[in-house]
Amino acid sequence: QRKNPFSGDDRLASKPAHTHRGDPTYGRPPEGSRTEQRGKDAHSHVGKEVEELCLIIRRTGEVGEDGHVSVTFGQLFETYVTISNKVVGILLRARKHGLVHFEGEMLWQGKDDDVVITLL
């Protein structure tokens, strides 16, 4: 049954019952839906936070011999935590996009304060 008989929403009738992994729409919200818009808004917001993090690294860090700006995690944490409590998640996103480099999978306050974060 492709449409709920108790729903007045006709959009459900045109939606395919099942999608498969090979389908380009698999795991994606329907085009033009509010869910798709919320996803785009969230992506934009995180992108702005990554840009802000890079600016803070540039402002608080020191230029090394290789020309890259570096800062320790402890120093960055103390500066950035007043702006956002998501500093580690934003750092991971920035590394995923090739904007920063640091050793290790995850950074922990206190334990990893001496880890150097380099702005690429």
N, C-alpha and C positions, 0 to 999 in steps of 0.2 A: 504494500500500500504506500504509494508515493506521496499522498496528501492526507493530512489529518482531517477527518470529516468534521471535527469539532472546531477547527480553526478557520477564521475568515481570511487568512493570509494566502493569497493565490500564488505568491512567489515560490512557495514550497513545491508546487506541482511541477515547475520547470527545472528544479534542481535534480541532478542525477542522484540515484539512490546510493551508489557506492563509487568511490574513486579508488584508483590503484596507484601504487608507487610510481609507475611510469608516466602517469597523467601529470601534465604541467600544473594543474590546479590542485594536486594532492597536497594537503596540509596548509592550504591557503584559504583565507576568507573569500567569499564571493566579491567580485569586483563591484565597487560602488557602495559596499555595505558600510555601516558604522564601525564594524569590527576592523575592516581594512583601514579606515580613516584613523582609528585609535592607534593601530600599529604604526602607521606613517607618522603620526604625531609623537609617539614614544621614540621612534627611531630618530627623529629630528631633535628631540629633547636630549637624548643621550649623546648625539653628535655635538651639540652645543656644550655639554659638560666635558666631553673629551677635549674640545678646543680650549675651554677655560683651563683645564688641567695642564695642557701644554703651555699655555701662557704663564701660568704660575711657576712651572718648572723653569721656563726661560727667565722669569723675573728673579726667582730665588736661587737658582743654580749657578754654578761657575763653569766657565768655558775651559775645557781641557785642551791638551796639546793637539788632539785630533780635530779640534774645532767644534765638538759636540758639547752641549750643555748637560751637566750632570748634577744630581742632588741626591742626598741620602733619603731613604724612605722615612726615617724618623723626622727629618727636617720638613719634608713634604707633608707628612701626616699632620704635624703640628700646624702648618700653614693652612692646609686644605680642609681640615676637619671643621674649622669654623665656618666654612662655606657649605660643605656637604659631608654627610657621614658615609657616603658611598665611595670613598677614595679608592679602596682596593678594587671594587668592581669596575670603576671607570679606568683604573690603571690596566686591568686585564683587557678591557675593550680597546684601549689605546694600543696595547701590545699586539692584539689580534690584527689591528689595521696597520701595523708596522710603524707606528709613530714613536714608541718608546721601547727600550730594552732593559731587562733586569733578569738576574739569575733566580731560578726557582719557579715553582708552579704557583704558589700563593705567598702573600706577604702578611706577616702577623705583627701587630703593634708590640713593641718591646723586644721580641725575639729577633726581628729582621730590621731593626732601626738603622743598622750600618750598611744595609744592602744599597748599592748604587743604582740609581735609575737614570738612564741616559736618554735624552731627547734626540731622536733621529730626524 
